[in-house]
Amino acid sequence: MEFKQIQCFVAAAETLNFTTAAERMYLSQPSLSRHIQNLEDELGLQLFIRDRKHVTLTPSGLHLLPVAREICAASARFLVSAKNLLEGDRGFLKVGYQGSARVVLSPILDRFFKHYPNVQVSVEELGARQLIQHLSTGGLDLGIAYSLIREGSPYSGELLSRTILVDQMALFLGKGALQGYAAGGQELRLRDFSRETFLQISRSENPSYFELLQTLYRQRNFYPANLMETNRLETLMTLVQLEHGVSLLPEKATLAYHPDACCVSLADIRVPMPIEAMWRPQNTNPCLALFRGFFPSGTHSRER
């Protein structure tokens, strides 16, 4: 049984005129009659009573017409759904983000949902190592993170990227400590905090950022008197605000979620920290292309 046969049956049943039905189907009348005859033969049922002047449905034809209409309607819905998937109007998108980079994700998601409410987006916060691994294996369509994690990864060459925001490193410290250091009115440098405990995300959680800090310390002949690691940024910020230590962190991203935190720019720490979107060039998900269209204008691409 062919779908065309069912379409011809519905057209003839609705018009009760084989000539009109053939025109509706863009067929010749003999061709339409042949499709209907083949359908009747396959079903073993007569669907129409035909004479020279009239065409009427048999009881079997009347019974099958609603089912045939539903088949045609389902086919139309199927084609529309396929078109929407192809164009990205419907579908699924899997996005992962590094916790400290989520400052850029919320406004992009908000604009995307307003334009494409039928696209289902799953969003998951992941550690730096997991994020890169999921991207490289196809477990994610898109990752949002600091460029450090891509540059320090063996998978870097497999990913395309676009810079969305350039952050800067700053030193975060408690309010009381800030007042004490700022009282001198001098430009502050890393060595001024040599007696402080430095808090930072652990090497296992974010190896690239850990190595960046180690490099900064070596280049400035500085190493903290005390170093404390934690796996969670929230824990780290709590300790900073309780004045149990200081921490070098991305300024904009940290202040976006800890607006009451105190920070200072250090004269000898001028480190730009780009936040970028990353994806595999082999990814053909149309929703990904649409999502990338909502990145801030003027962003820099590393696409090949």
C-alpha positions as CSV (number, residue, x, y, z in Angstrom):
1,M,0.0,0.0,0.0
2,E,1.3,3.4,-1.0
3,F,0.7,6.7,0.8
4,K,-0.3,8.2,-2.6
5,Q,-3.2,5.7,-2.8
6,I,-4.6,7.0,0.5
7,Q,-4.2,10.6,-0.6
8,C,-6.1,9.9,-3.8
9,F,-8.9,8.1,-1.8
10,V,-9.3,11.1,0.5
11,A,-9.4,13.6,-2.4
12,A,-12.0,11.5,-4.3
13,A,-14.1,10.9,-1.1
14,E,-14.1,14.6,-0.3
15,T,-14.9,15.8,-3.8
16,L,-17.0,12.8,-5.0
17,N,-15.7,13.7,-8.5
18,F,-12.7,11.9,-9.9
19,T,-11.9,14.7,-12.3
20,T,-11.8,17.4,-9.6
21,A,-9.9,15.0,-7.3
22,A,-7.3,14.3,-10.0
23,E,-6.7,18.1,-10.4
24,R,-6.3,18.5,-6.7
25,M,-3.7,15.7,-6.7
26,Y,-2.0,17.1,-9.9
27,L,-2.6,13.8,-11.6
28,S,-4.5,12.7,-14.7
29,Q,-7.9,11.1,-14.1
30,P,-6.8,7.7,-15.3
31,S,-3.8,7.8,-12.9
32,L,-6.0,8.7,-9.9
33,S,-8.5,6.0,-10.8
34,R,-5.6,3.5,-11.0
35,H,-4.4,4.4,-7.5
36,I,-7.9,4.0,-6.1
37,Q,-8.4,0.7,-7.9
38,N,-5.1,-0.6,-6.6
39,L,-6.0,0.4,-3.1
40,E,-9.4,-1.4,-3.3
41,D,-7.6,-4.5,-4.6
42,E,-5.1,-4.5,-1.8
43,L,-7.8,-4.0,0.9
44,G,-10.2,-6.4,-0.8
45,L,-12.9,-3.8,-0.3
46,Q,-14.9,-1.6,-2.6
47,L,-14.6,2.0,-1.5
48,F,-16.7,3.8,-4.2
49,I,-19.9,3.2,-6.2
50,R,-19.3,4.7,-9.6
51,D,-21.6,5.3,-12.5
52,R,-21.6,7.7,-15.4
53,K,-23.1,10.5,-13.4
54,H,-22.4,9.9,-9.7
55,V,-19.7,8.8,-7.3
56,T,-20.7,7.8,-3.8
57,L,-18.9,6.2,-0.9
58,T,-19.7,2.6,0.1
59,P,-20.2,1.8,3.8
60,S,-16.6,0.6,3.8
61,G,-15.4,3.9,2.3
62,L,-17.4,5.9,4.8
63,H,-15.9,3.9,7.6
64,L,-12.3,4.3,6.4
65,L,-12.4,7.9,5.4
66,P,-11.8,9.4,9.0
67,V,-8.8,7.0,9.4
68,A,-7.4,8.0,6.0
69,R,-7.8,11.7,6.8
70,E,-5.9,11.2,10.1
71,I,-3.1,9.4,8.2
72,C,-2.8,12.4,5.8
73,A,-2.9,14.9,8.7
74,A,-0.2,12.9,10.6
75,S,2.0,12.9,7.5
76,A,1.6,16.7,7.2
77,R,2.5,17.1,10.9
78,F,5.5,14.8,10.3
79,L,6.8,17.0,7.4
80,V,6.3,20.2,9.4
81,S,8.1,18.7,12.4
82,A,11.0,17.6,10.1
83,K,11.2,21.1,8.6
84,N,11.2,22.7,12.0
85,L,14.0,20.4,13.1
86,L,16.0,21.1,10.0
87,E,15.7,24.8,10.6
88,G,16.2,24.6,14.3
89,D,12.7,25.9,15.3
90,R,12.2,22.7,17.3
91,G,14.8,20.3,18.7
92,F,17.2,19.8,21.5
93,L,20.4,21.6,22.6
94,K,22.8,20.5,25.3
95,V,24.8,23.3,26.9
96,G,27.4,23.0,29.6
97,Y,29.1,25.8,31.4
98,Q,31.9,26.5,33.9
99,G,30.4,27.9,37.1
100,S,32.4,31.1,37.1
101,A,31.5,31.7,33.4
102,R,27.8,31.7,33.9
103,V,27.6,35.5,33.9
104,V,27.4,35.4,30.1
105,L,25.0,32.5,29.7
106,S,21.9,33.9,31.3
107,P,21.2,36.8,28.9
108,I,21.9,34.6,25.9
109,L,19.5,31.9,27.2
110,D,16.8,34.6,27.9
111,R,16.9,36.0,24.4
112,F,17.1,32.5,22.8
113,F,14.0,31.3,24.7
114,K,12.0,34.3,23.6
115,H,12.7,33.6,19.9
116,Y,12.6,29.8,20.0
117,P,10.3,28.7,22.8
118,N,9.9,25.2,21.3
119,V,13.6,24.3,21.5
120,Q,14.4,22.2,24.5
121,V,17.7,23.3,26.1
122,S,19.4,21.3,28.8
123,V,21.9,23.3,30.9
124,E,24.4,21.7,33.2
125,E,27.2,23.2,35.3
126,L,30.4,21.2,35.0
127,G,34.0,21.4,36.2
128,A,36.6,22.4,33.6
129,R,37.9,18.9,32.9
130,Q,34.4,17.4,32.5
131,L,33.3,20.2,30.3
132,I,36.1,19.7,27.8
133,Q,35.6,15.9,27.8
134,H,31.9,16.1,27.2
135,L,32.4,18.5,24.4
136,S,35.0,16.4,22.7
137,T,32.9,13.2,22.9
138,G,29.7,14.8,21.7
139,G,28.0,14.8,25.1
140,L,27.4,18.5,24.8
141,D,26.6,20.7,21.8
142,L,28.1,23.8,23.3
143,G,30.3,24.8,26.2
144,I,30.7,28.2,27.9
145,A,33.9,28.6,29.8
146,Y,37.1,30.6,30.2
147,S,39.5,30.1,27.3
148,L,42.1,28.8,29.7
149,I,40.4,25.4,29.9
150,R,40.5,24.9,26.1
151,E,44.1,26.2,25.7
152,G,45.3,23.9,28.4
153,S,43.5,20.8,27.0
154,P,44.8,18.2,24.5
155,Y,41.4,18.5,22.8
156,S,42.0,22.2,22.0
157,G,42.6,21.6,18.3
158,E,39.3,19.7,18.0
159,L,37.1,22.6,19.0
160,L,35.9,25.9,17.5
161,S,35.4,28.9,19.8
162,R,34.1,32.4,20.0
163,T,35.0,34.9,22.7
164,I,32.0,36.4,24.3
165,L,33.4,38.5,27.1
166,V,36.9,39.5,28.2
167,D,37.2,39.5,32.0
168,Q,40.1,40.7,34.1
169,M,41.8,39.2,37.1
170,A,41.4,40.9,40.5
171,L,42.2,40.2,44.1
172,F,39.2,39.5,46.3
173,L,39.4,40.1,50.0
174,G,37.2,40.9,53.1
175,K,35.9,44.4,53.7
176,G,38.0,44.9,56.8
177,A,41.1,43.8,55.1
178,L,40.4,46.0,52.1
179,Q,40.1,49.1,54.4
180,G,43.4,48.2,56.0
181,Y,45.3,47.9,52.7
182,A,43.6,50.9,51.1
183,A,44.4,53.1,54.0
184,G,48.0,53.7,52.8
185,G,46.8,55.2,49.5
186,Q,49.5,53.4,47.6
187,E,49.2,51.3,44.5
188,L,48.9,47.7,45.6
189,R,51.0,44.8,44.3
190,L,51.0,41.1,44.9
191,R,53.9,41.3,47.3
192,D,51.8,43.5,49.6
193,F,49.8,40.4,50.5
194,S,52.6,38.0,51.2
195,R,51.3,37.3,54.7
196,E,47.8,36.4,53.6
197,T,46.4,32.9,53.0
198,F,45.6,32.6,49.3
199,L,42.5,30.7,48.5
200,Q,42.0,29.0,45.2
201,I,40.1,26.3,43.3
202,S,41.9,23.0,43.5
203,R,44.1,21.7,40.8
204,S,41.9,18.6,40.3
205,E,38.8,20.8,39.8
206,N,40.4,23.4,37.4
207,P,44.0,22.4,36.5
208,S,44.4,25.2,33.9
209,Y,43.5,28.0,36.4
210,F,45.6,26.4,39.1
211,E,48.6,26.4,36.7
212,L,48.0,30.0,35.6
213,L,48.2,31.1,39.3
214,Q,51.4,29.1,39.8
215,T,52.9,30.8,36.8
216,L,52.0,34.2,38.0
217,Y,53.6,33.5,41.4
218,R,56.8,32.3,39.8
219,Q,57.0,35.2,37.3
220,R,56.7,37.7,40.2
221,N,59.0,35.8,42.6
222,F,56.1,35.4,44.9
223,Y,54.6,32.5,46.7
224,P,51.8,32.7,49.3
225,A,52.8,32.1,52.9
226,N,49.7,29.8,53.1
227,L,47.7,28.2,50.3
228,M,44.3,26.7,50.8
229,E,42.4,24.8,48.0
230,T,38.7,24.2,47.7
231,N,36.5,22.6,45.0
232,R,33.7,25.1,45.2
233,L,33.7,28.8,44.4
234,E,30.9,29.4,46.9
235,T,33.0,28.0,49.7
236,L,36.0,30.0,48.6
237,M,34.0,33.3,48.6
238,T,32.5,32.6,52.0
239,L,36.0,32.2,53.4
240,V,37.1,35.4,51.7
241,Q,34.2,37.4,53.1
242,L,34.9,36.0,56.6
243,E,38.5,37.3,56.1
244,H,40.1,33.9,56.2
245,G,42.1,34.6,53.1
246,V,42.3,36.4,49.7
247,S,41.9,35.1,46.2
248,L,42.8,36.0,42.6
249,L,39.6,35.6,40.6
250,P,37.9,36.9,37.4
251,E,36.5,40.3,38.4
252,K,33.2,40.6,36.4
253,A,32.1,37.0,36.7
254,T,32.7,37.0,40.4
255,L,31.0,40.3,41.1
256,A,28.0,39.3,39.1
257,Y,27.1,36.7,41.6
258,H,28.7,38.2,44.7
259,P,28.0,41.9,44.3
260,D,28.9,42.6,47.9
261,A,32.4,41.2,47.5
262,C,35.4,43.5,47.8
263,C,38.2,43.4,45.3
264,V,41.2,45.5,44.1
265,S,43.1,45.6,40.9
266,L,46.8,45.0,41.4
267,A,49.4,47.0,39.6
268,D,51.5,43.9,38.7
269,I,48.5,41.7,37.8
270,R,47.1,42.6,34.4
271,V,45.7,39.4,33.1
272,P,42.8,39.4,30.6
273,M,40.6,36.3,31.0
274,P,38.4,35.7,27.9
275,I,35.1,33.7,28.3
276,E,34.3,31.8,25.2
277,A,31.8,29.5,23.6
278,M,33.2,26.2,22.3
279,W,31.8,23.5,20.0
280,R,32.9,20.7,17.7
281,P,33.1,21.6,14.0
282,Q,31.4,18.2,13.2
283,N,28.2,19.2,15.1
284,T,25.4,19.7,12.6
285,N,22.6,20.4,15.2
286,P,20.6,23.3,13.6
287,C,19.7,24.5,17.1
288,L,23.4,25.1,17.8
289,A,23.7,27.5,14.8
290,L,20.6,29.4,16.0
291,F,22.0,29.6,19.5
292,R,25.3,31.0,18.3
293,G,23.3,33.8,16.6
294,F,22.5,35.2,20.0
295,F,26.1,35.7,21.1
296,P,27.0,39.4,21.7
297,S,27.8,41.4,18.6
298,G,31.5,42.1,18.0
299,T,32.7,38.9,19.6
300,H,35.9,37.3,18.3
301,S,35.9,34.0,16.6
302,R,38.5,31.2,16.4
303,E,36.6,29.4,13.7
304,R,38.2,27.5,10.8
